[in-house]
Amino acid sequence: MADIIDGKLISSLERERISAECTKLIKEGVTPGLAVIIVGEDPASKVYVRNKHKACEAAGFKSVVIELPFETSEEELIAKVGELASDDTVDGILVQLPLPDHIDENRVIEAIPASKDVDAFNLENVGRIMTGDALFLPCTPAGIMKMLEHKNIDVAGKDCVVVGRSNIVGKPMALLLLAANGTVTVCHSKTKNLADVTRRADILVAAVGKPRFITADMVKEGAVVIDVGINRGEDGKLCGDVDFDAVSNVASAITPVPGGVGPMTITMLLDNTLRAAKRRASIK
């Protein structure tokens, strides 16, 4: 049976560290501040924003939530981003995605200054990640790397396979594994003989958004399996992209869903905001 990589536990340990560092910063007169903008009434987005607000408050951060109506124009949203960009008490700006169809997400993301882009989505930060000079790391991939670190799983020299090539997870995940000296393959919908590729992986990251897509016969004996997916199975229960029950009998370590990668994403958002606040306070 595989070792379960407990994202809840690792997240709680990291948040204790972040909270302690926040306390030190506040004593020096700097309170980390995160501003989140949400447009419309999407239920899932509202839950995510609420969770981010609670996490900020628990860590001692200043938390600003700006709720805008669905009808908000692109220019109005960009103007609000500009206001926050000029606010010295705000270290990080996050615009909750998805946005309504009449708003160009790319234009909005590019309106966030790189120094406050704690999601690491805009082009400057993406380029910095590519060259190894990142201001911030994308939250979900960074959370995965932190989980591997906590479990003393060394990436260097390992065959790493990422299934999925999204801009939010798949592509940056590949870059972070590469930066850690892994040998990385990225698979996608056009990959031929997918199972042959995934069976080579010492570290397998599944980020495809398909319930229980990765089955036991696709996994190398003793592999580390990271499941990024959050889906509803036919039984209505939450599940990942990996067939957990079957794959846990093959893998050496595996993340569960829920309770695996998910808790780490907001934790790394806090970490990025803390980094930005330290930069404001001229602390490394």
C-alpha positions as CSV (number, residue, x, y, z in Angstrom):
1,M,0.0,0.0,0.0
2,A,1.4,3.4,-1.0
3,D,2.4,6.0,1.5
4,I,-0.3,8.7,1.6
5,I,1.0,12.2,1.0
6,D,-1.2,14.2,3.4
7,G,-1.8,17.6,1.9
8,K,-3.8,18.8,4.9
9,L,-0.9,18.1,7.3
10,I,1.7,19.6,5.1
11,S,-0.5,22.6,4.5
12,S,-1.0,23.1,8.2
13,L,2.7,23.0,8.9
14,E,3.4,25.5,6.1
15,R,0.7,27.8,7.3
16,E,2.2,27.8,10.8
17,R,5.5,28.9,9.3
18,I,3.8,31.6,7.3
19,S,1.8,32.9,10.3
20,A,5.0,33.1,12.4
21,E,6.8,35.0,9.7
22,C,3.8,37.3,9.3
23,T,3.9,38.1,13.0
24,K,7.6,39.1,12.7
25,L,6.8,41.3,9.7
26,I,3.9,43.1,11.5
27,K,6.3,43.9,14.4
28,E,8.4,45.7,11.8
29,G,5.4,47.7,10.6
30,V,4.5,45.7,7.5
31,T,1.3,43.6,7.3
32,P,1.0,41.4,4.3
33,G,-2.0,42.3,2.2
34,L,-3.9,40.3,-0.4
35,A,-6.8,41.7,-2.5
36,V,-9.1,39.4,-4.3
37,I,-11.6,40.6,-7.0
38,I,-14.6,38.5,-7.9
39,V,-16.9,39.3,-10.7
40,G,-20.4,37.8,-10.7
41,E,-22.1,35.2,-8.6
42,D,-20.4,31.9,-9.7
43,P,-21.0,29.6,-6.6
44,A,-17.7,27.8,-6.9
45,S,-15.8,31.0,-7.3
46,K,-17.5,32.4,-4.2
47,V,-16.4,29.4,-2.2
48,Y,-12.8,29.7,-3.3
49,V,-12.8,33.4,-2.5
50,R,-14.3,32.8,0.9
51,N,-11.6,30.2,1.7
52,K,-8.8,32.5,0.6
53,H,-10.2,35.3,2.9
54,K,-10.4,32.9,5.8
55,A,-6.8,31.6,5.2
56,C,-5.5,35.2,5.1
57,E,-7.2,36.2,8.3
58,A,-6.0,33.1,10.1
59,A,-2.4,33.9,9.0
60,G,-2.7,37.5,10.2
61,F,-2.8,39.0,6.7
62,K,-4.8,42.0,5.6
63,S,-7.5,40.6,3.4
64,V,-9.6,42.7,0.9
65,V,-12.4,41.1,-1.1
66,I,-14.0,43.2,-3.8
67,E,-17.2,41.8,-5.2
68,L,-18.3,43.3,-8.6
69,P,-21.5,42.6,-10.4
70,F,-21.6,40.4,-13.5
71,E,-22.3,43.4,-15.7
72,T,-18.9,45.0,-14.8
73,S,-17.1,46.1,-17.9
74,E,-13.6,45.1,-18.8
75,E,-12.4,48.6,-18.5
76,E,-14.1,49.0,-15.1
77,L,-12.4,45.8,-13.9
78,I,-9.0,47.0,-15.2
79,A,-9.5,50.3,-13.5
80,K,-10.1,48.5,-10.2
81,V,-6.9,46.5,-10.6
82,G,-5.1,49.8,-11.2
83,E,-6.4,51.2,-7.9
84,L,-5.1,48.2,-6.1
85,A,-1.8,48.3,-7.9
86,S,-1.1,51.8,-6.5
87,D,-2.2,50.8,-3.0
88,D,1.0,50.3,-0.9
89,T,-0.9,48.2,1.7
90,V,-1.7,45.6,-1.0
91,D,1.1,43.2,-1.7
92,G,-0.8,40.7,-3.9
93,I,-3.7,41.1,-6.3
94,L,-5.8,38.1,-7.5
95,V,-8.7,38.2,-9.9
96,Q,-10.8,35.1,-9.5
97,L,-11.2,33.1,-12.6
98,P,-13.3,32.4,-14.7
99,L,-14.5,35.8,-15.6
100,P,-17.7,36.6,-17.6
101,D,-17.4,36.0,-21.3
102,H,-17.5,39.7,-22.1
103,I,-14.2,40.3,-20.3
104,D,-10.8,39.3,-21.8
105,E,-9.0,37.4,-19.0
106,N,-5.6,38.0,-20.6
107,R,-6.0,41.8,-20.6
108,V,-7.0,41.7,-16.9
109,I,-4.1,39.5,-15.9
110,E,-1.6,41.7,-17.7
111,A,-3.0,44.7,-15.9
112,I,-1.7,43.2,-12.6
113,P,1.9,44.4,-12.0
114,A,4.3,41.5,-11.9
115,S,5.4,42.5,-8.4
116,K,1.8,41.9,-7.2
117,D,0.9,39.0,-9.5
118,V,0.8,36.3,-6.7
119,D,-0.9,33.8,-9.0
120,A,2.1,34.1,-11.3
121,F,-0.1,34.2,-14.4
122,N,1.0,37.3,-16.3
123,L,3.5,37.1,-19.1
124,E,6.4,38.7,-17.2
125,N,6.2,36.2,-14.4
126,V,5.7,33.3,-16.8
127,G,8.9,34.3,-18.6
128,R,10.7,34.6,-15.3
129,I,9.7,31.1,-14.4
130,M,11.0,29.9,-17.7
131,T,14.4,31.5,-17.1
132,G,14.7,30.5,-13.4
133,D,14.3,34.0,-12.1
134,A,10.8,33.8,-10.7
135,L,9.3,36.5,-8.5
136,F,6.5,34.0,-7.6
137,L,5.8,30.4,-8.4
138,P,2.3,29.2,-9.7
139,C,0.5,28.1,-6.6
140,T,-0.6,24.5,-7.5
141,P,2.8,23.4,-9.0
142,A,4.6,25.1,-6.1
143,G,2.5,23.3,-3.6
144,I,3.3,20.0,-5.3
145,M,7.0,20.7,-5.1
146,K,6.6,21.6,-1.4
147,M,4.8,18.3,-0.8
148,L,7.7,16.4,-2.5
149,E,10.1,18.3,-0.3
150,H,8.3,17.5,2.9
151,K,8.3,13.8,2.0
152,N,12.0,13.9,1.1
153,I,11.3,12.8,-2.5
154,D,14.3,13.9,-4.6
155,V,13.4,14.9,-8.1
156,A,16.9,15.1,-9.5
157,G,17.6,12.4,-12.1
158,K,14.1,11.0,-11.9
159,D,11.9,10.4,-14.9
160,C,8.9,12.8,-14.5
161,V,5.8,12.6,-16.5
162,V,3.1,15.3,-16.5
163,V,-0.2,14.4,-18.0
164,G,-1.9,17.7,-19.0
165,R,-0.5,20.9,-20.5
166,S,-2.6,23.7,-19.1
167,N,-1.0,27.1,-18.5
168,I,-2.1,26.9,-14.8
169,V,-0.8,23.5,-13.9
170,G,0.7,21.3,-16.6
171,K,3.2,23.6,-18.3
172,P,4.6,25.3,-15.1
173,M,4.7,21.9,-13.3
174,A,7.0,20.6,-16.0
175,L,9.2,23.7,-15.6
176,L,9.5,23.3,-11.9
177,L,10.4,19.6,-12.2
178,L,12.9,20.5,-14.8
179,A,14.4,23.2,-12.5
180,A,14.7,20.5,-9.9
181,N,16.8,18.4,-12.3
182,G,14.1,16.0,-13.3
183,T,13.9,14.5,-16.8
184,V,10.5,15.7,-17.9
185,T,7.9,14.5,-20.4
186,V,4.6,16.3,-21.0
187,C,1.7,14.3,-22.3
188,H,-1.6,15.6,-23.7
189,S,-4.6,14.5,-25.8
190,K,-2.4,13.9,-28.9
191,T,0.2,11.8,-27.1
192,K,0.4,8.3,-28.7
193,N,0.6,5.2,-26.5
194,L,0.0,7.2,-23.4
195,A,0.3,4.3,-21.0
196,D,3.7,3.4,-22.4
197,V,4.9,6.9,-21.5
198,T,3.3,7.0,-18.0
199,R,4.7,3.6,-17.1
200,R,8.2,5.1,-17.4
201,A,7.6,7.7,-14.7
202,D,9.3,7.7,-11.4
203,I,7.1,10.7,-10.6
204,L,3.7,10.9,-12.3
205,V,1.6,14.1,-12.1
206,A,-2.0,13.8,-13.4
207,A,-3.7,17.0,-14.3
208,V,-6.3,16.2,-17.0
209,G,-9.7,16.8,-15.4
210,K,-11.0,13.3,-16.1
211,P,-12.3,11.1,-13.2
212,R,-10.0,8.1,-12.4
213,F,-8.3,8.5,-15.8
214,I,-5.0,7.1,-14.6
215,T,-5.4,3.4,-13.9
216,A,-3.1,0.9,-12.2
217,D,-1.8,-0.5,-15.5
218,M,-0.5,3.0,-16.4
219,V,1.7,3.3,-13.4
220,K,5.2,2.0,-12.8
221,E,5.7,-0.2,-9.7
222,G,7.0,2.1,-6.9
223,A,6.2,5.4,-8.7
224,V,5.2,8.6,-6.8
225,V,1.8,9.6,-8.1
226,I,0.5,13.2,-7.7
227,D,-3.2,13.7,-8.4
228,V,-4.2,17.3,-9.3
229,G,-7.7,16.5,-10.5
230,I,-10.9,17.3,-8.6
231,N,-13.9,15.7,-10.2
232,R,-17.3,14.2,-9.4
233,G,-17.4,10.5,-10.2
234,E,-20.5,8.6,-11.4
235,D,-21.4,8.0,-7.8
236,G,-21.4,11.7,-7.1
237,K,-18.4,11.6,-4.8
238,L,-15.3,13.7,-5.2
239,C,-12.4,11.9,-6.9
240,G,-9.2,12.8,-8.7
241,D,-7.7,12.0,-12.1
242,V,-6.2,8.8,-10.6
243,D,-8.0,5.6,-9.7
244,F,-6.8,5.9,-6.2
245,D,-7.8,2.5,-4.8
246,A,-6.1,0.6,-7.6
247,V,-3.1,2.8,-8.1
248,S,-2.3,2.9,-4.3
249,N,-1.5,-0.8,-4.6
250,V,1.2,0.0,-7.2
251,A,2.7,3.3,-6.2
252,S,5.1,4.0,-3.4
253,A,3.5,7.3,-2.5
254,I,0.2,9.0,-3.7
255,T,-1.8,12.1,-3.0
256,P,-5.5,11.5,-2.1
257,V,-8.5,13.5,-3.4
258,P,-9.7,15.4,-1.4
259,G,-7.0,16.2,1.1
260,G,-4.0,16.1,-1.2
261,V,-2.9,18.8,-3.6
262,G,-5.9,21.0,-3.0
263,P,-5.0,22.4,0.4
264,M,-1.6,23.4,-0.8
265,T,-2.8,25.8,-3.5
266,I,-4.1,28.5,-1.1
267,T,-1.2,27.9,1.2
268,M,1.3,28.8,-1.6
269,L,-0.9,31.8,-2.4
270,L,-0.2,33.0,1.1
271,D,3.5,32.2,0.7
272,N,3.7,34.3,-2.5
273,T,1.9,37.2,-0.7
274,L,4.3,36.9,2.2
275,R,7.2,37.0,-0.3
276,A,5.8,40.2,-1.8
277,A,5.4,41.8,1.6
278,K,9.0,40.9,2.5
279,R,10.1,42.6,-0.7
280,R,8.1,45.7,0.3
281,A,9.9,45.6,3.6
282,S,13.3,45.0,1.9
283,I,13.7,41.6,3.7
284,K,14.9,38.5,1.9
